[in-house]
């Protein structure tokens, strides 16, 4: 059975265009769905978390293991998915801090990427990533769209290359994006 991970990151749970796009897209998929709603945030990385990532697993303290527990859970649910659907608003030309924090928890040296003599190498298995972006007026690919390149960079850093982005910007953005979602799901 296909496993789908849905990530919602809009602070708005009602009236969110990015969530509406994800709802529409999800009706066209079938499989086991896990939803992670980031509206209430995730803990930011701190000194304990960072120290734990640089400590070999067998040498970690109970405090360090506890600091990495959520990160381990997030990586496991991401890695288990065949398709990841990320719905995100564009806040001030980029992604919400909650989505950035989720990505920070995914990016773990030795777990989701490693450094080689040729630079970093992603370690997560490739899968389909669908990004549904909504903004008041920042079109995907415009010179002031910092969300799309950042998401593609971070997703690629983890080893994933199959990324599709649908954007909804401006007064007709939702209708145009819905058409894009329909075509993507066909």
VMD Tcl script that builds the backbone (N, CA, C; Angstrom):
set m [mol new atoms 558]
animate dup $m
set s [atomselect $m all]
$s set {name element resname resid chain x y z} {
  {N N UNK 1 A 0.842 -1.176 0.000}
  {CA C UNK 1 A 0.000 0.000 0.000}
  {C C UNK 1 A 0.893 1.248 0.000}
  {N N UNK 2 A 0.508 2.221 -0.796}
  {CA C UNK 2 A 1.239 3.479 -0.881}
  {C C UNK 2 A 1.128 4.235 0.444}
  {N N UNK 3 A 2.268 4.775 0.891}
  {CA C UNK 3 A 2.285 5.575 2.116}
  {C C UNK 3 A 2.499 7.034 1.744}
  {N N UNK 4 A 1.624 7.880 2.280}
  {CA C UNK 4 A 1.645 9.308 1.966}
  {C C UNK 4 A 1.842 10.075 3.263}
  {N N UNK 5 A 2.790 11.001 3.255}
  {CA C UNK 5 A 3.005 11.895 4.381}
  {C C UNK 5 A 2.551 13.287 3.962}
  {N N UNK 6 A 1.620 13.847 4.720}
  {CA C UNK 6 A 1.130 15.206 4.457}
  {C C UNK 6 A 1.671 16.124 5.545}
  {N N UNK 7 A 2.331 17.192 5.108}
  {CA C UNK 7 A 2.869 18.201 6.014}
  {C C UNK 7 A 2.118 19.500 5.760}
  {N N UNK 8 A 1.419 19.997 6.777}
  {CA C UNK 8 A 0.752 21.304 6.694}
  {C C UNK 8 A 1.529 22.282 7.547}
  {N N UNK 9 A 1.751 23.501 7.028}
  {CA C UNK 9 A 2.565 24.451 7.785}
  {C C UNK 9 A 1.936 25.830 7.942}
  {N N UNK 10 A 0.752 26.035 7.414}
  {CA C UNK 10 A 0.105 27.333 7.578}
  {C C UNK 10 A -0.328 27.530 9.022}
  {N N UNK 11 A -0.111 28.717 9.545}
  {CA C UNK 11 A -0.582 29.049 10.889}
  {C C UNK 11 A -2.116 29.091 10.922}
  {N N UNK 12 A -2.699 29.330 9.757}
  {CA C UNK 12 A -4.163 29.357 9.667}
  {C C UNK 12 A -4.689 27.949 9.434}
  {N N UNK 13 A -5.560 27.510 10.306}
  {CA C UNK 13 A -6.174 26.208 10.091}
  {C C UNK 13 A -7.501 26.347 9.348}
  {N N UNK 14 A -8.090 27.516 9.379}
  {CA C UNK 14 A -9.311 27.815 8.626}
  {C C UNK 14 A -8.985 28.864 7.571}
  {N N UNK 15 A -9.468 28.648 6.358}
  {CA C UNK 15 A -9.273 29.634 5.298}
  {C C UNK 15 A -7.895 29.632 4.677}
  {N N UNK 16 A -7.099 28.627 4.940}
  {CA C UNK 16 A -5.751 28.543 4.393}
  {C C UNK 16 A -5.810 28.017 2.958}
  {N N UNK 17 A -5.265 28.775 2.025}
  {CA C UNK 17 A -5.240 28.353 0.629}
  {C C UNK 17 A -4.326 27.142 0.454}
  {N N UNK 18 A -3.184 27.133 1.126}
  {CA C UNK 18 A -2.277 25.989 0.971}
  {C C UNK 18 A -2.927 24.704 1.487}
  {N N UNK 19 A -3.683 24.799 2.571}
  {CA C UNK 19 A -4.389 23.617 3.091}
  {C C UNK 19 A -5.514 23.195 2.131}
  {N N UNK 20 A -6.184 24.173 1.525}
  {CA C UNK 20 A -7.229 23.848 0.545}
  {C C UNK 20 A -6.639 23.092 -0.645}
  {N N UNK 21 A -5.479 23.545 -1.098}
  {CA C UNK 21 A -4.820 22.856 -2.209}
  {C C UNK 21 A -4.436 21.433 -1.809}
  {N N UNK 22 A -3.922 21.281 -0.604}
  {CA C UNK 22 A -3.546 19.943 -0.138}
  {C C UNK 22 A -4.780 19.057 -0.012}
  {N N UNK 23 A -5.874 19.615 0.508}
  {CA C UNK 23 A -7.113 18.831 0.610}
  {C C UNK 23 A -7.539 18.327 -0.766}
  {N N UNK 24 A -7.491 19.219 -1.745}
  {CA C UNK 24 A -7.898 18.847 -3.105}
  {C C UNK 24 A -6.982 17.756 -3.670}
  {N N UNK 25 A -5.687 17.933 -3.476}
  {CA C UNK 25 A -4.740 16.964 -3.996}
  {C C UNK 25 A -4.904 15.608 -3.303}
  {N N UNK 26 A -5.122 15.630 -2.018}
  {CA C UNK 26 A -5.238 14.385 -1.255}
  {C C UNK 26 A -6.446 13.562 -1.687}
  {N N UNK 27 A -7.500 14.211 -2.188}
  {CA C UNK 27 A -8.677 13.455 -2.636}
  {C C UNK 27 A -8.355 12.613 -3.873}
  {N N UNK 28 A -7.261 12.939 -4.541}
  {CA C UNK 28 A -6.887 12.222 -5.755}
  {C C UNK 28 A -5.867 11.113 -5.492}
  {N N UNK 29 A -5.445 10.970 -4.261}
  {CA C UNK 29 A -4.469 9.951 -3.897}
  {C C UNK 29 A -5.148 8.841 -3.110}
  {N N UNK 30 A -4.586 7.676 -3.177}
  {CA C UNK 30 A -5.083 6.598 -2.324}
  {C C UNK 30 A -3.891 5.952 -1.645}
  {N N UNK 31 A -4.083 5.631 -0.411}
  {CA C UNK 31 A -3.024 5.005 0.362}
  {C C UNK 31 A -3.186 5.324 1.831}
  {N N UNK 32 A -2.206 4.911 2.589}
  {CA C UNK 32 A -2.176 5.168 4.025}
  {C C UNK 32 A -1.575 6.551 4.247}
  {N N UNK 33 A -2.329 7.442 4.892}
  {CA C UNK 33 A -1.909 8.837 5.058}
  {C C UNK 33 A -1.514 9.114 6.511}
  {N N UNK 34 A -0.353 9.722 6.660}
  {CA C UNK 34 A 0.089 10.265 7.943}
  {C C UNK 34 A 0.114 11.775 7.777}
  {N N UNK 35 A -0.504 12.492 8.697}
  {CA C UNK 35 A -0.531 13.960 8.626}
  {C C UNK 35 A 0.268 14.541 9.775}
  {N N UNK 36 A 1.118 15.489 9.443}
  {CA C UNK 36 A 1.892 16.222 10.446}
  {C C UNK 36 A 1.525 17.690 10.268}
  {N N UNK 37 A 0.806 18.243 11.239}
  {CA C UNK 37 A 0.383 19.644 11.188}
  {C C UNK 37 A 1.346 20.467 12.032}
  {N N UNK 38 A 2.039 21.374 11.395}
  {CA C UNK 38 A 3.060 22.174 12.065}
  {C C UNK 38 A 2.532 23.497 12.602}
  {N N UNK 39 A 1.220 23.701 12.561}
  {CA C UNK 39 A 0.633 24.987 12.963}
  {C C UNK 39 A 1.028 25.394 14.374}
  {N N UNK 40 A 1.204 24.441 15.247}
  {CA C UNK 40 A 1.554 24.770 16.634}
  {C C UNK 40 A 3.050 24.675 16.893}
  {N N UNK 41 A 3.794 24.452 15.846}
  {CA C UNK 41 A 5.246 24.485 15.929}
  {C C UNK 41 A 5.885 23.195 16.389}
  {N N UNK 42 A 7.187 23.210 16.312}
  {CA C UNK 42 A 8.052 22.134 16.784}
  {C C UNK 42 A 9.132 22.787 17.636}
  {N N UNK 43 A 9.758 22.036 18.515}
  {CA C UNK 43 A 10.851 22.628 19.288}
  {C C UNK 43 A 12.023 22.983 18.372}
  {N N UNK 44 A 12.585 24.153 18.612}
  {CA C UNK 44 A 13.761 24.560 17.853}
  {C C UNK 44 A 14.967 23.744 18.289}
  {N N UNK 45 A 15.937 23.659 17.412}
  {CA C UNK 45 A 17.174 22.973 17.755}
  {C C UNK 45 A 17.897 23.783 18.831}
  {N N UNK 46 A 18.490 23.074 19.774}
  {CA C UNK 46 A 19.225 23.751 20.837}
  {C C UNK 46 A 20.586 23.081 21.019}
  {N N UNK 47 A 21.322 23.513 22.043}
  {CA C UNK 47 A 22.673 22.994 22.258}
  {C C UNK 47 A 22.662 21.496 22.562}
  {N N UNK 48 A 21.676 21.024 23.298}
  {CA C UNK 48 A 21.608 19.593 23.626}
  {C C UNK 48 A 21.373 18.779 22.362}
  {N N UNK 49 A 20.432 19.232 21.519}
  {CA C UNK 49 A 20.134 18.543 20.261}
  {C C UNK 49 A 21.378 18.499 19.380}
  {N N UNK 50 A 22.012 19.651 19.226}
  {CA C UNK 50 A 23.182 19.736 18.359}
  {C C UNK 50 A 24.314 18.867 18.878}
  {N N UNK 51 A 24.558 18.915 20.181}
  {CA C UNK 51 A 25.601 18.081 20.773}
  {C C UNK 51 A 25.315 16.605 20.572}
  {N N UNK 52 A 24.043 16.230 20.680}
  {CA C UNK 52 A 23.661 14.825 20.504}
  {C C UNK 52 A 23.932 14.340 19.086}
  {N N UNK 53 A 23.734 15.216 18.100}
  {CA C UNK 53 A 23.952 14.799 16.710}
  {C C UNK 53 A 25.426 14.517 16.435}
  {N N UNK 54 A 26.311 15.123 17.214}
  {CA C UNK 54 A 27.751 14.915 17.021}
  {C C UNK 54 A 28.320 13.886 18.000}
  {N N UNK 55 A 27.443 13.231 18.739}
  {CA C UNK 55 A 27.860 12.191 19.681}
  {C C UNK 55 A 27.460 10.837 19.105}
  {N N UNK 56 A 28.370 9.874 19.066}
  {CA C UNK 56 A 27.987 8.548 18.564}
  {C C UNK 56 A 26.787 8.007 19.353}
  {N N UNK 57 A 25.853 7.332 18.683}
  {CA C UNK 57 A 24.636 6.856 19.357}
  {C C UNK 57 A 24.902 6.078 20.646}
  {N N UNK 58 A 25.907 5.235 20.651}
  {CA C UNK 58 A 26.178 4.431 21.846}
  {C C UNK 58 A 26.737 5.249 23.005}
  {N N UNK 59 A 27.194 6.472 22.739}
  {CA C UNK 59 A 27.763 7.316 23.794}
  {C C UNK 59 A 26.806 8.423 24.257}
  {N N UNK 60 A 25.619 8.477 23.688}
  {CA C UNK 60 A 24.677 9.549 24.051}
  {C C UNK 60 A 24.091 9.336 25.441}
  {N N UNK 61 A 23.888 10.446 26.107}
  {CA C UNK 61 A 23.241 10.414 27.419}
  {C C UNK 61 A 21.736 10.266 27.234}
  {N N UNK 62 A 21.032 9.991 28.315}
  {CA C UNK 62 A 19.569 9.917 28.253}
  {C C UNK 62 A 18.991 11.250 27.791}
  {N N UNK 63 A 19.582 12.349 28.247}
  {CA C UNK 63 A 19.116 13.683 27.843}
  {C C UNK 63 A 19.304 13.885 26.340}
  {N N UNK 64 A 20.429 13.440 25.802}
  {CA C UNK 64 A 20.678 13.575 24.371}
  {C C UNK 64 A 19.726 12.697 23.559}
  {N N UNK 65 A 19.496 11.474 24.024}
  {CA C UNK 65 A 18.536 10.606 23.325}
  {C C UNK 65 A 17.146 11.219 23.332}
  {N N UNK 66 A 16.756 11.810 24.437}
  {CA C UNK 66 A 15.443 12.466 24.520}
  {C C UNK 66 A 15.386 13.667 23.580}
  {N N UNK 67 A 16.496 14.398 23.465}
  {CA C UNK 67 A 16.534 15.577 22.585}
  {C C UNK 67 A 16.369 15.180 21.115}
  {N N UNK 68 A 16.826 13.988 20.744}
  {CA C UNK 68 A 16.737 13.543 19.352}
  {C C UNK 68 A 15.497 12.706 19.053}
  {N N UNK 69 A 14.707 12.381 20.047}
  {CA C UNK 69 A 13.565 11.469 19.859}
  {C C UNK 69 A 12.587 11.988 18.807}
  {N N UNK 70 A 12.217 13.256 18.864}
  {CA C UNK 70 A 11.280 13.803 17.878}
  {C C UNK 70 A 11.916 13.798 16.493}
  {N N UNK 71 A 13.168 14.185 16.397}
  {CA C UNK 71 A 13.872 14.174 15.118}
  {C C UNK 71 A 13.882 12.767 14.528}
  {N N UNK 72 A 14.164 11.761 15.364}
  {CA C UNK 72 A 14.134 10.375 14.901}
  {C C UNK 72 A 12.752 10.008 14.358}
  {N N UNK 73 A 11.713 10.434 15.064}
  {CA C UNK 73 A 10.331 10.149 14.642}
  {C C UNK 73 A 10.016 10.812 13.311}
  {N N UNK 74 A 10.411 12.082 13.167}
  {CA C UNK 74 A 10.138 12.820 11.928}
  {C C UNK 74 A 10.869 12.199 10.744}
  {N N UNK 75 A 12.121 11.810 10.950}
  {CA C UNK 75 A 12.896 11.189 9.878}
  {C C UNK 75 A 12.274 9.846 9.497}
  {N N UNK 76 A 11.869 9.065 10.481}
  {CA C UNK 76 A 11.277 7.747 10.208}
  {C C UNK 76 A 9.981 7.879 9.417}
  {N N UNK 77 A 9.103 8.844 9.790}
  {CA C UNK 77 A 7.847 8.970 9.047}
  {C C UNK 77 A 8.094 9.517 7.644}
  {N N UNK 78 A 9.080 10.374 7.490}
  {CA C UNK 78 A 9.444 10.885 6.166}
  {C C UNK 78 A 10.007 9.760 5.303}
  {N N UNK 79 A 10.925 9.003 5.865}
  {CA C UNK 79 A 11.577 7.940 5.119}
  {C C UNK 79 A 10.606 6.827 4.738}
  {N N UNK 80 A 9.595 6.583 5.574}
  {CA C UNK 80 A 8.621 5.522 5.299}
  {C C UNK 80 A 7.648 5.885 4.182}
  {N N UNK 81 A 7.501 7.172 3.885}
  {CA C UNK 81 A 6.530 7.621 2.884}
  {C C UNK 81 A 7.037 7.384 1.468}
  {N N UNK 82 A 6.090 7.070 0.583}
  {CA C UNK 82 A 6.380 6.987 -0.849}
  {C C UNK 82 A 6.190 8.349 -1.513}
  {N N UNK 83 A 5.239 9.118 -0.977}
  {CA C UNK 83 A 4.927 10.457 -1.467}
  {C C UNK 83 A 4.828 11.385 -0.268}
  {N N UNK 84 A 5.421 12.581 -0.384}
  {CA C UNK 84 A 5.312 13.596 0.655}
  {C C UNK 84 A 4.646 14.817 0.030}
  {N N UNK 85 A 3.559 15.261 0.658}
  {CA C UNK 85 A 2.815 16.439 0.203}
  {C C UNK 85 A 3.053 17.525 1.240}
  {N N UNK 86 A 3.676 18.620 0.811}
  {CA C UNK 86 A 3.986 19.737 1.709}
  {C C UNK 86 A 3.124 20.921 1.307}
  {N N UNK 87 A 2.238 21.351 2.203}
  {CA C UNK 87 A 1.454 22.555 1.934}
  {C C UNK 87 A 2.046 23.687 2.763}
  {N N UNK 88 A 2.287 24.807 2.098}
  {CA C UNK 88 A 2.961 25.910 2.784}
  {C C UNK 88 A 2.502 27.257 2.250}
  {N N UNK 89 A 2.276 28.184 3.157}
  {CA C UNK 89 A 2.083 29.561 2.725}
  {C C UNK 89 A 3.456 30.199 2.510}
  {N N UNK 90 A 3.467 31.296 1.820}
  {CA C UNK 90 A 4.691 32.078 1.693}
  {C C UNK 90 A 4.528 33.266 2.627}
  {N N UNK 91 A 5.327 33.286 3.662}
  {CA C UNK 91 A 5.337 34.396 4.630}
  {C C UNK 91 A 6.587 35.223 4.390}
  {N N UNK 92 A 6.408 36.490 4.075}
  {CA C UNK 92 A 7.540 37.398 3.891}
  {C C UNK 92 A 8.574 36.814 2.928}
  {N N UNK 93 A 8.083 36.310 1.799}
  {CA C UNK 93 A 8.878 35.810 0.678}
  {C C UNK 93 A 9.487 34.426 0.893}
  {N N UNK 94 A 9.216 33.777 2.024}
  {CA C UNK 94 A 9.810 32.470 2.261}
  {C C UNK 94 A 8.845 31.581 3.045}
  {N N UNK 95 A 9.333 30.443 3.516}
  {CA C UNK 95 A 8.486 29.474 4.202}
  {C C UNK 95 A 8.283 29.859 5.669}
  {N N UNK 96 A 7.247 29.329 6.298}
  {CA C UNK 96 A 7.048 29.584 7.726}
  {C C UNK 96 A 8.189 28.974 8.560}
  {N N UNK 97 A 8.446 29.580 9.698}
  {CA C UNK 97 A 9.512 29.081 10.577}
  {C C UNK 97 A 9.235 27.651 11.031}
  {N N UNK 98 A 7.973 27.289 11.136}
  {CA C UNK 98 A 7.643 25.923 11.561}
  {C C UNK 98 A 8.102 24.900 10.526}
  {N N UNK 99 A 7.971 25.233 9.253}
  {CA C UNK 99 A 8.425 24.325 8.195}
  {C C UNK 99 A 9.949 24.257 8.177}
  {N N UNK 100 A 10.598 25.378 8.380}
  {CA C UNK 100 A 12.072 25.386 8.461}
  {C C UNK 100 A 12.528 24.515 9.616}
  {N N UNK 101 A 11.858 24.609 10.754}
  {CA C UNK 101 A 12.234 23.796 11.913}
  {C C UNK 101 A 12.050 22.315 11.608}
  {N N UNK 102 A 10.973 21.953 10.908}
  {CA C UNK 102 A 10.757 20.562 10.509}
  {C C UNK 102 A 11.930 20.088 9.645}
  {N N UNK 103 A 12.332 20.908 8.672}
  {CA C UNK 103 A 13.466 20.561 7.826}
  {C C UNK 103 A 14.753 20.444 8.637}
  {N N UNK 104 A 14.927 21.327 9.625}
  {CA C UNK 104 A 16.107 21.249 10.486}
  {C C UNK 104 A 16.158 19.913 11.223}
  {N N UNK 105 A 15.000 19.433 11.683}
  {CA C UNK 105 A 14.954 18.138 12.368}
  {C C UNK 105 A 15.261 16.985 11.403}
  {N N UNK 106 A 14.931 17.146 10.128}
  {CA C UNK 106 A 15.219 16.097 9.140}
  {C C UNK 106 A 16.689 16.042 8.758}
  {N N UNK 107 A 17.353 17.182 8.751}
  {CA C UNK 107 A 18.741 17.264 8.277}
  {C C UNK 107 A 19.702 16.879 9.401}
  {N N UNK 108 A 20.084 15.604 9.428}
  {CA C UNK 108 A 20.962 15.082 10.473}
  {C C UNK 108 A 22.167 14.397 9.844}
  {N N UNK 109 A 23.334 14.921 10.138}
  {CA C UNK 109 A 24.566 14.343 9.611}
  {C C UNK 109 A 24.664 12.884 10.053}
  {N N UNK 110 A 24.998 12.028 9.102}
  {CA C UNK 110 A 25.126 10.605 9.377}
  {C C UNK 110 A 23.810 9.852 9.349}
  {N N UNK 111 A 22.699 10.563 9.296}
  {CA C UNK 111 A 21.376 9.926 9.282}
  {C C UNK 111 A 20.671 10.229 7.961}
  {N N UNK 112 A 20.521 11.504 7.636}
  {CA C UNK 112 A 19.833 11.880 6.399}
  {C C UNK 112 A 20.785 12.474 5.351}
  {N N UNK 113 A 22.012 12.768 5.758}
  {CA C UNK 113 A 23.040 13.202 4.806}
  {C C UNK 113 A 24.400 12.914 5.430}
  {N N UNK 114 A 25.407 12.922 4.573}
  {CA C UNK 114 A 26.779 12.780 5.049}
  {C C UNK 114 A 27.681 13.668 4.219}
  {N N UNK 115 A 28.823 13.975 4.790}
  {CA C UNK 115 A 29.818 14.742 4.064}
  {C C UNK 115 A 30.806 13.772 3.417}
  {N N UNK 116 A 31.123 14.037 2.152}
  {CA C UNK 116 A 32.102 13.228 1.439}
  {C C UNK 116 A 33.182 14.159 0.900}
  {N N UNK 117 A 34.197 13.591 0.300}
  {CA C UNK 117 A 35.245 14.436 -0.287}
  {C C UNK 117 A 34.710 15.267 -1.445}
  {N N UNK 118 A 33.556 14.878 -1.994}
  {CA C UNK 118 A 32.925 15.634 -3.083}
  {C C UNK 118 A 31.804 16.545 -2.604}
  {N N UNK 119 A 31.667 16.690 -1.286}
  {CA C UNK 119 A 30.608 17.534 -0.732}
  {C C UNK 119 A 29.533 16.692 -0.071}
  {N N UNK 120 A 28.441 17.338 0.361}
  {CA C UNK 120 A 27.393 16.591 1.055}
  {C C UNK 120 A 26.656 15.640 0.121}
  {N N UNK 121 A 26.188 14.531 0.691}
  {CA C UNK 121 A 25.436 13.529 -0.061}
  {C C UNK 121 A 24.199 13.156 0.746}
  {N N UNK 122 A 23.029 13.275 0.118}
  {CA C UNK 122 A 21.784 12.906 0.787}
  {C C UNK 122 A 21.671 11.407 0.949}
  {N N UNK 123 A 21.091 10.983 2.070}
  {CA C UNK 123 A 20.984 9.559 2.380}
  {C C UNK 123 A 19.545 9.045 2.399}
  {N N UNK 124 A 18.568 9.925 2.225}
  {CA C UNK 124 A 17.182 9.466 2.255}
  {C C UNK 124 A 16.799 8.906 0.894}
  {N N UNK 125 A 15.937 7.890 0.915}
  {CA C UNK 125 A 15.530 7.283 -0.360}
  {C C UNK 125 A 14.635 8.266 -1.115}
  {N N UNK 126 A 14.857 8.317 -2.421}
  {CA C UNK 126 A 14.098 9.255 -3.248}
  {C C UNK 126 A 12.625 8.863 -3.265}
  {N N UNK 127 A 11.804 9.842 -3.367}
  {CA C UNK 127 A 10.357 9.676 -3.375}
  {C C UNK 127 A 9.746 10.885 -4.055}
  {N N UNK 128 A 8.481 10.836 -4.304}
  {CA C UNK 128 A 7.789 11.972 -4.914}
  {C C UNK 128 A 7.490 13.006 -3.830}
  {N N UNK 129 A 7.899 14.238 -4.107}
  {CA C UNK 129 A 7.628 15.361 -3.204}
  {C C UNK 129 A 6.759 16.344 -3.978}
  {N N UNK 130 A 5.603 16.666 -3.424}
  {CA C UNK 130 A 4.710 17.645 -4.029}
  {C C UNK 130 A 4.611 18.817 -3.059}
  {N N UNK 131 A 5.001 20.002 -3.528}
  {CA C UNK 131 A 4.957 21.212 -2.715}
  {C C UNK 131 A 3.836 22.093 -3.243}
  {N N UNK 132 A 2.924 22.452 -2.348}
  {CA C UNK 132 A 1.793 23.315 -2.694}
  {C C UNK 132 A 1.966 24.625 -1.941}
  {N N UNK 133 A 2.347 25.674 -2.670}
  {CA C UNK 133 A 2.643 26.979 -2.069}
  {C C UNK 133 A 1.514 27.958 -2.339}
  {N N UNK 134 A 1.191 28.759 -1.334}
  {CA C UNK 134 A 0.173 29.797 -1.501}
  {C C UNK 134 A 0.724 31.116 -0.979}
  {N N UNK 135 A 0.528 32.159 -1.779}
  {CA C UNK 135 A 0.975 33.487 -1.340}
  {C C UNK 135 A 0.009 34.533 -1.863}
  {N N UNK 136 A 0.033 35.658 -1.225}
  {CA C UNK 136 A -0.802 36.762 -1.674}
  {C C UNK 136 A -0.327 37.335 -2.994}
  {N N UNK 137 A 0.970 37.300 -3.241}
  {CA C UNK 137 A 1.462 37.913 -4.468}
  {C C UNK 137 A 2.897 37.591 -4.801}
  {N N UNK 138 A 3.401 36.473 -4.343}
  {CA C UNK 138 A 4.761 36.057 -4.669}
  {C C UNK 138 A 4.684 34.841 -5.577}
  {N N UNK 139 A 4.670 35.050 -6.892}
  {CA C UNK 139 A 4.562 33.911 -7.808}
  {C C UNK 139 A 5.782 32.993 -7.727}
  {N N UNK 140 A 5.537 31.696 -7.833}
  {CA C UNK 140 A 6.618 30.719 -7.869}
  {C C UNK 140 A 7.544 31.061 -9.038}
  {N N UNK 141 A 8.829 31.095 -8.745}
  {CA C UNK 141 A 9.818 31.384 -9.776}
  {C C UNK 141 A 10.110 32.852 -9.992}
  {N N UNK 142 A 9.388 33.727 -9.293}
  {CA C UNK 142 A 9.659 35.157 -9.446}
  {C C UNK 142 A 10.966 35.509 -8.744}
  {N N UNK 143 A 11.538 36.666 -9.062}
  {CA C UNK 143 A 12.814 37.040 -8.442}
  {C C UNK 143 A 12.746 37.152 -6.921}
  {N N UNK 144 A 11.571 37.320 -6.369}
  {CA C UNK 144 A 11.439 37.458 -4.921}
  {C C UNK 144 A 10.789 36.233 -4.275}
  {N N UNK 145 A 10.777 35.132 -4.991}
  {CA C UNK 145 A 10.330 33.856 -4.434}
  {C C UNK 145 A 11.541 33.152 -3.840}
  {N N UNK 146 A 11.702 33.250 -2.538}
  {CA C UNK 146 A 12.805 32.574 -1.858}
  {C C UNK 146 A 12.360 31.224 -1.298}
  {N N UNK 147 A 11.051 30.981 -1.258}
  {CA C UNK 147 A 10.519 29.737 -0.701}
  {C C UNK 147 A 10.856 28.545 -1.594}
  {N N UNK 148 A 10.567 28.648 -2.873}
  {CA C UNK 148 A 10.767 27.517 -3.780}
  {C C UNK 148 A 12.235 27.094 -3.876}
  {N N UNK 149 A 13.163 28.023 -4.125}
  {CA C UNK 149 A 14.563 27.575 -4.208}
  {C C UNK 149 A 15.064 26.994 -2.888}
  {N N UNK 150 A 14.632 27.554 -1.775}
  {CA C UNK 150 A 15.070 27.031 -0.487}
  {C C UNK 150 A 14.558 25.610 -0.282}
  {N N UNK 151 A 13.269 25.394 -0.529}
  {CA C UNK 151 A 12.706 24.053 -0.367}
  {C C UNK 151 A 13.395 23.046 -1.293}
  {N N UNK 152 A 13.598 23.424 -2.541}
  {CA C UNK 152 A 14.267 22.514 -3.475}
  {C C UNK 152 A 15.700 22.223 -3.037}
  {N N UNK 153 A 16.389 23.234 -2.534}
  {CA C UNK 153 A 17.768 23.039 -2.051}
  {C C UNK 153 A 17.788 22.074 -0.870}
  {N N UNK 154 A 16.926 22.299 0.118}
  {CA C UNK 154 A 16.913 21.441 1.308}
  {C C UNK 154 A 16.485 20.017 0.977}
  {N N UNK 155 A 15.479 19.877 0.140}
  {CA C UNK 155 A 15.006 18.551 -0.247}
  {C C UNK 155 A 16.099 17.824 -1.042}
  {N N UNK 156 A 16.756 18.539 -1.941}
  {CA C UNK 156 A 17.858 17.962 -2.705}
  {C C UNK 156 A 19.045 17.602 -1.822}
  {N N UNK 157 A 19.310 18.405 -0.819}
  {CA C UNK 157 A 20.395 18.156 0.126}
  {C C UNK 157 A 20.211 16.807 0.821}
  {N N UNK 158 A 18.963 16.413 1.029}
  {CA C UNK 158 A 18.657 15.141 1.690}
  {C C UNK 158 A 18.676 13.962 0.711}
  {N N UNK 159 A 18.882 14.255 -0.584}
  {CA C UNK 159 A 19.011 13.208 -1.584}
  {C C UNK 159 A 17.792 13.002 -2.453}
  {N N UNK 160 A 16.851 13.921 -2.407}
  {CA C UNK 160 A 15.597 13.753 -3.134}
  {C C UNK 160 A 15.570 14.653 -4.358}
  {N N UNK 161 A 15.171 14.083 -5.485}
  {CA C UNK 161 A 15.209 14.835 -6.740}
  {C C UNK 161 A 13.848 14.984 -7.410}
  {N N UNK 162 A 12.866 14.213 -7.000}
  {CA C UNK 162 A 11.558 14.216 -7.649}
  {C C UNK 162 A 10.640 15.215 -6.940}
  {N N UNK 163 A 10.810 16.508 -7.247}
  {CA C UNK 163 A 10.081 17.582 -6.568}
  {C C UNK 163 A 9.231 18.332 -7.575}
  {N N UNK 164 A 7.939 18.445 -7.271}
  {CA C UNK 164 A 7.010 19.194 -8.117}
  {C C UNK 164 A 6.400 20.302 -7.260}
  {N N UNK 165 A 6.314 21.508 -7.828}
  {CA C UNK 165 A 5.809 22.662 -7.089}
  {C C UNK 165 A 4.618 23.247 -7.832}
  {N N UNK 166 A 3.542 23.472 -7.088}
  {CA C UNK 166 A 2.362 24.178 -7.606}
  {C C UNK 166 A 2.187 25.411 -6.728}
  {N N UNK 167 A 2.046 26.564 -7.353}
  {CA C UNK 167 A 1.900 27.798 -6.594}
  {C C UNK 167 A 0.583 28.486 -6.857}
  {N N UNK 168 A 0.053 29.112 -5.823}
  {CA C UNK 168 A -1.162 29.925 -5.916}
  {C C UNK 168 A -0.807 31.325 -5.448}
  {N N UNK 169 A -0.798 32.276 -6.372}
  {CA C UNK 169 A -0.444 33.651 -6.016}
  {C C UNK 169 A -1.450 34.613 -6.625}
  {N N UNK 170 A -1.793 35.640 -5.876}
  {CA C UNK 170 A -2.675 36.674 -6.378}
  {C C UNK 170 A -4.146 36.292 -6.344}
  {N N UNK 171 A -4.995 37.172 -6.883}
  {CA C UNK 171 A -6.444 36.981 -6.772}
  {C C UNK 171 A -6.984 35.743 -7.482}
  {N N UNK 172 A -6.360 35.312 -8.572}
  {CA C UNK 172 A -6.820 34.116 -9.290}
  {C C UNK 172 A -5.948 32.907 -8.991}
  {N N UNK 173 A -5.071 33.040 -8.021}
  {CA C UNK 173 A -4.105 31.996 -7.731}
  {C C UNK 173 A -4.696 30.664 -7.346}
  {N N UNK 174 A -5.756 30.688 -6.533}
  {CA C UNK 174 A -6.335 29.424 -6.079}
  {C C UNK 174 A -6.906 28.642 -7.254}
  {N N UNK 175 A -7.662 29.300 -8.126}
  {CA C UNK 175 A -8.262 28.605 -9.269}
  {C C UNK 175 A -7.182 28.055 -10.202}
  {N N UNK 176 A -6.154 28.851 -10.453}
  {CA C UNK 176 A -5.076 28.391 -11.318}
  {C C UNK 176 A -4.316 27.228 -10.683}
  {N N UNK 177 A -4.066 27.315 -9.379}
  {CA C UNK 177 A -3.350 26.241 -8.691}
  {C C UNK 177 A -4.192 24.975 -8.630}
  {N N UNK 178 A -5.501 25.117 -8.446}
  {CA C UNK 178 A -6.371 23.932 -8.431}
  {C C UNK 178 A -6.290 23.190 -9.764}
  {N N UNK 179 A -6.234 23.951 -10.856}
  {CA C UNK 179 A -6.083 23.327 -12.171}
  {C C UNK 179 A -4.738 22.594 -12.254}
  {N N UNK 180 A -3.713 23.192 -11.697}
  {CA C UNK 180 A -2.394 22.558 -11.677}
  {C C UNK 180 A -2.389 21.300 -10.822}
  {N N UNK 181 A -3.076 21.356 -9.694}
  {CA C UNK 181 A -3.188 20.188 -8.810}
  {C C UNK 181 A -3.926 19.067 -9.520}
  {N N UNK 182 A -5.011 19.412 -10.209}
  {CA C UNK 182 A -5.784 18.413 -10.942}
  {C C UNK 182 A -4.928 17.746 -12.018}
  {N N UNK 183 A -4.141 18.552 -12.748}
  {CA C UNK 183 A -3.282 18.008 -13.793}
  {C C UNK 183 A -2.175 17.131 -13.197}
  {N N UNK 184 A -1.649 17.543 -12.079}
  {CA C UNK 184 A -0.575 16.801 -11.415}
  {C C UNK 184 A -1.071 15.447 -10.941}
  {N N UNK 185 A -2.300 15.421 -10.454}
  {CA C UNK 185 A -2.864 14.195 -9.913}
  {C C UNK 185 A -3.396 13.262 -10.991}
  {N N UNK 186 A -3.533 13.761 -12.222}
  {CA C UNK 186 A -4.099 12.941 -13.295}
  {C C UNK 186 A -3.163 11.837 -13.730}
}
mol reanalyze $m
mol bondsrecalc $m
mol representation Tube
mol addrep $m
